[in-house]
Amino acid sequence: MNEISSTPYRLTVPAEMPVPPQRGNAGRPLVDKSVLDRLREDLDNDTGLVTAFIADYALYLPRRIQRLRAALVTGNFDDAVDAVLSLKSSSLMVGATQLAGLAVDLESRIHVNARPDPAVTLLRAADIFLGPISDCGRHTLNWLMSYSLTEPPRADSRGWAAG
């Protein structure tokens, strides 16, 4: 058995869980700068608004991930669906393609495997996806916080911001 620990929850799920699918992120940049460029163009090149948009995403991302974590580990199907949709749509809007890809994969896993017992499905999804989502979220925040409106930060071989 693998244990999922998240204060104040402590749950166990079967150990035979597969690793999260990576096909959705293969070849994708951590953040697609072209999305931010389009946003800037749509906002008449107002870099202040783009910066505020990025700052809002960065502020709420940890809350979105924590909300997702709580919904998954407590077996709340409706909250889990809502939380993963929030993570996916906000990540797409800021160009966080790898994080959005993980959210898409998680959303699919939740819907496809929800029967016969949604609570078990959500616990398995938590075991598989929460680590990669948290890691990718941290790297996405690092990338975005070091983003310059004229030049993106340097990335390593996975597309994650160096440093």
Order of alpha helices (4+ residues) and beta strands (2+ residues): beta-beta-alpha-alpha-alpha-alpha-alpha
